[in-house]
Every structure is written in C-alpha cells, then in structure tokens.
C-alpha cells in the first residue's frame, strides 16, 4: 500500500507542480514538504501539525483529506509508535518507569494547544504579508502568433485576484485561470497581475507578436 508521502508526491508530479510552488500556495516550508513526501516523520513537527500539513496539501491537490489522514494515522501507529514491552517487566528493580500523571497530561495538552495557536498565527502572518504566487504557462515571452487571438493561462493563489491588461478574470478554486484576448498587428504587451489578500501584487509581462 502506498504511503501518504508517495500519494502526495505522485499527485503533485502528475499535475506538474514544483515544491517551490506548493510552498507558496500552502505556506508550508519546502523542507517540511520534502520530509512529508519522503515519509520522514522524524524531521517533522508533532503529529498535530503534520495532520494539518497533510490536510491542506491534499485538499489543494484535489485529494480526499480524510482518506489521507486515515492512512497517516495507520502509518504513524504501525511504524513510528510500535507496541513496546514496559521495562518494569524485564527489570523492575533497577529501572524506573515513566508515569503519566494528571498534571503532566494537562501540561502536555496546554503545550500542544499553545504550539498549535502560535503555528496558526505564523501561517496566517505569512499568508497575509507575502506577495501571491503567479505562474503564466502560456503564451511564452517573445512568441510569434498568426491568429488574432491568444489564450493566456496560468496558476496563482486560489484566493488571489487576477487581471490581464487591467481586466479582472475568473480564477477557479485551485488557482487556475485561462482567458482569450485579442491581438493587434505587430507587437502586443500582455500584463498579468495577481493581488493577494494583503494587497500585495505580483506582475508578469509577456510580449507577443502577431504576424
């Protein structure tokens, strides 16, 4: 059975996304994405955060987050936390067994909640302060075209607003956009802009020649 990391990596590659693009879109650092795809859970933060990464990553790729999390829990339980025989059974006199007291349990819960809260603030801060990710797949720069129409398409953050030559166009839930525009004889400059929630803008310019 494939692991969560294998499923995420294969789906990402099938959709021609790079890890740099995924980092921009999901706000998950590239080194964490690499560890997740390699199933290297020892290089990742506590399980609470890992499940959040899997949910956001899978949702963007169009996968079922519930199925991914079910596979992850099985992996984490079987491989990372296998059943162990308590040392007190083998050497009860010389070794002390770590005991979970109500105070320690409560402290652990509070710590996890605090870490989750600050991680959420950090992700929101990055999302609201960075310029949106933008890739223009076509047309290519300096491209020569014989038709009077050209399709401008690409990808951006799902919640960004995209404009082509100051005309806002539709962006789907995955951040993809496509729009046909009319060309004039000779050189045509096409300006594609993406504006994120923070108000910051990313621009890409394409020059197309109509023969």
N, C-alpha and C positions, 0 to 999 in steps of 0.2 A: 504493500500500500504506500502511495506517495505521501511524503511529509508536507506539512504546511509550507515550509520553505520552498520545496520543489514546486508545489502548485502555484505559489505566488510568482516565482521566477519564470516558470514556463509560460504563464499567462501574460506576464509583463513583456517577455521577449516576443510572444506571438502578436502582441499589439504594438511592438516596436517602440516601447518606452525605455529610456535610459534611467539609471538610478538617480542621475542628477535631476532629471525631470520629475521623477517620483518624489524626490526630496523637496523640490519647490512646491509641488502640488499638495502633498500630505503634511508638510512641515516636520517630517521625521528625518533626522540626520542620516547622511549617506552611510556612515559606518555602522549605524544600527540596522539599516535596511540590508546591508551586506551580511551582517551576523544573522539576521532573521531568515534570509533566503538560504543561508548555509546551515540552518538549524543549530547555530552555536549559542545556545541559551545562556551559557556561562559568561558571554560577553554582553548580555543584555541586562537591563534593569529588572526589578522584581516583577513577578508574574502579572500583577495588576496592570502595569504599564505595557507589558508585552501583548496582553489581550487587547488593549486599546490600539496598539500599533496594527495588529492583525485585522481588527475590525475596520479601521479607517482605510488601510491598504487594500483589503479585499473588496470593500464597498466601492472604492474608486475603480478597481479593475472589473467591476460587474459581477463579482463572485458573491456567494451566499455567506455572510459573516458568521451565521450560526453554525453552519457546517464546518467552516474553518476553525472556529473556536472549539467545537467538539473534537476535531482531530488533534488540535493543540493540547487540549486537556488530557487526551489519551496518551499523547507523546510525552508530555511533561510528567505524567504519573508513572508511566512504564519505564522511561529511560532516565529521567533526571532524579526521580524520587522512588527508587525501588524499595520494597519492604526490607527492613533490616531487623536482625535479632538484637534485642537490647543487651548491652554489655553486662548488665547486672546478672543475667542468667549464666554467663560464662565466667565471670569473676566478680561476684557481688561484694567481696570484702575490700579488694584493692581499688576498684573503680567506682566513681560516683556517677549516678545517672542524672542527666539534666531534667529537672521537673518544671512543668509549665504551671505556674501559679496564676490565680485570677488577676493579680496585679501586673504580672508580666504579659498576660494575654491582652489586658486592657491597654497597656503601654504600646504593645505591638500594633493594635488596631488604630490607636491615635496616631502613631508614627506613619502608618500606611495612608491614613486619611490626609495627614499633612503633606506627605510626599505627592499624593495624587492632586491635591489642591494647588501646590506650587508648580507641578508639572503642567497642569491645565493653564495656569496663568502664563507660564513661559511659552507654551504653544500659541496661545491667543496673542501674546505680545508679538511674536514673530509673524503671525498671520496678518496683524493689523499694521505693522511697521514696514514690511518688505514690499518691494515692487512686485507686481504679478508676473508669473512665468508666462512667456509667449514664444511660440514657435510657428513660423509660416512655412508650410510644406510646399505650397505652390502659389504663384509661379516662382521660378528661380530668378535671381537678380541678373539683369542684362539679357533676359530671354527675348528671342525674336518670335513673333507670332503672326500668322497670316490671317486669322479670323479677327473680327472686330469685337469679340467678347473673350474674356478670360475669367476663369474661376479662381478666386482667392480662398484658400483654405488653410487651416492650421489648428493649433491647440493652445489653450490658456487655462488659468484657474477657473473652475466651474462657476464661481460667483463674480468673476470679473466682467466688466462691460467692454465690448469690442466695437471699434469703429473703423471703417475703411473710408479714407478721404473725408473724414468728419461726418460720415453717415453711420449711425449705430446699427449693428446687425445682430441676428439671433445667435446665442451660444447655448448648446444643449447641456444636459446635466453632467456630462463628462468633460465639459470644457472645449468641445469641438465646435468649429464654425466653418461655414462654406458660403460664399456669396459670388454671384456672377456680376461682373462690371463691364461697362462699355469702354472701348479704347478709341482714341483718335489717331489719325495718321502721324507716324513718326514716333517720337519718344513720349512715354507715359510714366509718370511717377505715381506710385501707389503707396500711400502711408497707412500702415496698420497700427492701431494703438489699443492697448488694454489698460483699463483703470480698475484698480483693486478697491476693496472696502476702505482702505486707509486714504484713498485719494491719490496715491502714487501711480505713476504712469510708466508703462514700458512701450517703446516705439520700435518698429521695424519698417524700413523703407525698401521697396522693390522698384526697379526701373525696367519697364517692358517696352519693346519696340514693335510697332505694327508695320509690317511690310506693305 
